[in-house]
Amino acid sequence: MASRQDSLRTFEAQAVPYARFGRVLKFNRTLFLLQLLVLTAFFEAVVLHLLDKYFEALTGITRSVFKEGHILEHSVGFLKIKYFAIFGRLPTAFESFTYLVLSGVFLAFLLSRFNRLPRNFTAWLIYVDMIYLVSSLYFVLFEERFPYTVAEFGRLYFLQQTGVFLLIPVLLGMTLSVYTFGFVNFMLNFLTIALTLFYAFIFGAVRYLAFLSILQSWSYIHMPAMFFVAGPLLDTVYVVSFYSLCSYLTVKLLHRKGSYYQWGY
């Protein structure tokens, strides 16, 4: 039986050629490591050099916008992070109960058969609604025990942004350095990381000012949503967007270099 199966496999291998399943990129490990090292080291050095100046400038802008508050400083290794702390507002009992009722009713609607929204959009709304449901329930039951202030939020936000700024060159450097077909591609990867960091610096500042305004004018009940909805998850959106744009332009360049592809079997 075994010899018969072996002979059949031999006949199939000779008579039936393997199908091409796609085209794969020619990968140069040396150029990958070299490009990764250069891009990561350069942009990490730029970020570390600009962080102190960035947070100091953002603190000055925040102080000019909100007027009342005080400057705090937090050290992380050799980095000194300055941030401006204002006074936030706890929600009233009526506000907390209102948010609890509205989020509960909205959740019941999203889970009911009357909901005609697309499922992916419904899933996202359920995620946001559950955050507000838990947040409002907490303030209804344990308002006086809420452990965070705007100052603590600002410190955590700046630490989070520091991590985002330092992580972007590593993530994009690793994913984009697999394209190793020429100097033009290297410059495209370089420009992509630079634009992503520039956008991250601007977006991080605008988001911080918006968060402080909400915490001061509305209440702390929105603080959980700031992290779980508009926090690091939102940072992944623009990082993936710049990566996708770079990949699209890279494919356009690769079409001009037919020899860079090889058939996979």
C-alpha positions in Angstrom: 0.0 0.0 0.0 2.8 2.4 0.9 4.7 1.8 -2.3 1.5 2.4 -4.3 0.9 5.8 -2.6 4.5 6.8 -3.1 4.3 6.0 -6.8 1.1 8.1 -7.0 2.8 11.0 -5.4 5.7 10.7 -7.7 3.4 10.7 -10.8 1.4 13.7 -9.5 4.6 15.6 -8.9 5.8 14.9 -12.4 2.5 15.4 -14.3 0.8 18.1 -12.2 2.8 21.3 -11.8 2.4 23.3 -8.6 0.2 26.3 -8.8 1.5 29.8 -8.2 -0.1 31.1 -5.1 1.2 34.6 -5.2 4.2 36.9 -5.6 6.6 37.4 -2.7 9.1 40.1 -2.1 12.8 39.5 -2.2 14.0 40.1 1.4 17.5 41.3 2.2 18.2 40.6 5.8 21.3 42.8 6.0 19.5 45.8 4.5 16.5 45.2 6.7 18.6 45.3 9.9 20.6 48.3 8.6 17.5 50.3 7.7 15.8 49.4 11.0 18.8 50.4 13.0 19.2 53.8 11.2 15.5 54.7 11.3 14.9 53.7 14.9 18.1 55.2 16.3 17.6 58.5 14.4 14.0 59.1 15.4 14.4 57.9 18.9 17.2 60.4 19.4 15.0 63.2 17.9 12.1 62.3 20.1 14.2 62.2 23.3 15.8 65.6 22.3 12.4 67.2 21.7 10.3 65.8 24.6 11.3 68.3 27.2 10.8 71.2 24.9 7.5 69.8 23.6 6.0 69.4 27.1 7.3 72.8 28.2 5.7 74.5 25.2 2.4 72.6 25.7 2.4 73.6 29.4 2.8 77.3 28.3 -0.1 77.0 25.9 -2.2 75.3 28.5 -1.5 78.0 31.0 -2.4 80.8 28.5 -5.7 79.0 27.7 -6.9 78.1 31.1 -5.2 80.9 33.2 -6.0 79.4 36.6 -3.9 76.4 37.7 -0.4 75.5 38.7 2.7 73.9 37.0 3.8 70.4 38.2 6.9 68.4 37.3 7.4 64.7 37.1 10.8 63.0 36.5 11.1 59.8 34.5 14.8 58.8 34.4 16.6 61.7 32.9 13.4 63.2 31.5 11.6 66.0 33.3 7.9 66.3 32.3 6.2 69.6 33.1 2.4 69.8 32.9 -0.2 72.4 33.9 -2.9 71.2 36.4 -6.3 72.9 36.6 -9.3 72.2 38.8 -11.8 69.6 37.5 -15.3 69.1 38.5 -17.1 66.1 40.1 -20.5 65.3 38.6 -23.5 66.0 40.7 -25.7 63.2 41.9 -28.4 64.2 39.3 -25.8 64.2 36.5 -24.5 60.7 37.5 -28.0 59.3 37.7 -29.0 60.8 34.4 -26.0 59.3 32.6 -26.7 56.0 34.2 -30.3 55.9 33.0 -29.4 57.2 29.5 -26.6 54.7 29.1 -28.8 51.8 30.3 -31.6 52.8 28.0 -29.3 53.2 25.0 -27.7 49.8 25.8 -31.1 48.2 25.8 -31.9 49.7 22.4 -28.5 48.5 20.9 -29.2 45.0 22.1 -32.9 44.9 21.0 -34.3 43.8 17.7 -35.3 47.5 16.9 -31.7 48.3 16.3 -31.0 48.5 12.5 -27.5 49.8 12.7 -24.6 47.9 11.1 -23.2 45.2 13.5 -19.7 46.6 13.5 -21.0 50.1 14.4 -23.3 48.6 17.0 -20.4 46.8 18.6 -18.4 50.0 18.8 -21.4 51.9 20.3 -21.9 49.1 22.9 -18.2 49.4 23.9 -18.5 53.1 24.4 -21.9 52.8 26.2 -20.6 50.2 28.6 -17.8 52.6 29.6 -20.3 55.3 30.4 -22.6 52.8 32.2 -19.8 51.7 34.5 -18.5 55.2 35.0 -21.9 56.7 35.9 -22.6 53.7 38.2 -19.4 54.3 40.0 -20.1 58.0 40.6 -23.6 57.2 41.8 -22.3 54.8 44.4 -18.8 56.0 45.2 -18.4 59.6 44.1 -16.4 60.7 47.0 -13.9 57.9 46.5 -12.9 58.8 43.0 -9.1 58.6 43.1 -8.1 60.8 40.2 -7.7 64.6 39.8 -6.9 66.6 36.7 -3.3 66.8 37.9 -3.0 63.0 38.2 -4.7 62.7 34.8 -2.3 65.1 33.2 0.7 63.2 34.6 -0.6 59.9 33.3 -1.5 61.5 29.9 2.0 62.9 29.5 3.5 59.5 30.4 1.2 57.8 27.9 2.2 60.3 25.2 5.9 59.7 26.0 5.3 56.0 25.4 3.5 56.6 22.1 6.2 58.9 20.8 8.9 56.4 21.6 7.0 53.5 20.2 6.1 55.0 16.8 9.7 54.8 15.4 10.0 51.2 16.6 6.7 50.0 15.2 7.0 51.8 11.8 10.7 51.0 11.6 10.1 47.3 11.9 7.1 47.1 9.6 8.5 49.4 6.9 12.1 48.2 6.8 11.0 44.9 5.2 11.0 46.9 1.9 14.7 46.9 1.0 14.8 47.6 -2.7 16.4 51.0 -2.9 17.2 54.5 -1.6 13.8 55.9 -2.8 12.1 53.4 -0.6 14.3 54.3 2.4 13.4 58.0 2.0 9.7 57.1 1.8 10.0 55.2 5.0 11.9 58.0 6.6 9.3 60.6 5.5 6.4 58.4 6.8 7.9 58.1 10.3 8.6 61.8 10.3 5.1 62.8 9.3 3.6 60.3 11.8 5.6 61.8 14.7 4.7 65.3 13.6 1.0 64.4 13.5 1.3 62.7 16.9 2.9 65.8 18.5 0.1 68.1 17.1 -2.7 65.7 17.8 -1.5 64.9 21.3 -1.5 68.6 22.2 -4.9 69.3 20.8 -6.4 66.3 22.5 -4.9 67.2 25.8 -6.4 70.7 25.6 -9.8 69.2 24.7 -9.6 66.7 27.6 -8.8 69.5 30.1 -11.7 71.6 28.8 -14.1 68.6 29.2 -12.9 67.8 32.7 -13.3 71.4 33.8 -16.5 72.3 32.1 -18.4 69.0 32.2 -17.1 66.5 34.8 -14.9 63.6 35.7 -17.5 61.2 34.5 -16.0 61.4 31.0 -12.4 60.5 32.2 -12.7 56.7 31.6 -13.9 57.3 28.0 -11.0 59.7 27.4 -8.6 56.8 28.0 -10.5 53.8 26.6 -12.1 55.5 23.6 -10.0 58.5 22.7 -6.7 57.4 24.3 -4.1 54.9 22.9 -6.7 53.1 20.7 -7.2 56.4 18.8 -3.4 56.7 18.4 -3.3 53.4 16.5 -5.7 54.9 13.9 -3.4 57.5 12.6 -0.3 55.2 12.9 -2.0 52.6 10.8 -3.2 55.3 8.4 0.3 56.5 7.7 1.6 53.0 7.4 -1.2 52.1 4.9 -0.4 55.2 2.8 3.3 54.3 2.8 2.5 50.7 1.8 0.3 51.9 -1.1 3.0 54.2 -2.4 5.6 51.4 -2.0 3.5 49.0 -4.1 3.3 51.7 -6.8 7.1 51.9 -6.7 7.5 48.1 -6.8 5.4 47.9 -9.9 8.2 49.7 -11.7 10.7 47.1 -10.5 9.4 43.8 -11.8 12.6 42.0 -10.8 11.9 42.7 -7.1 9.1 40.2 -7.1 9.4 36.4 -7.4 6.7 33.8 -7.8 5.9 31.7 -4.8 5.0 28.0 -5.2 
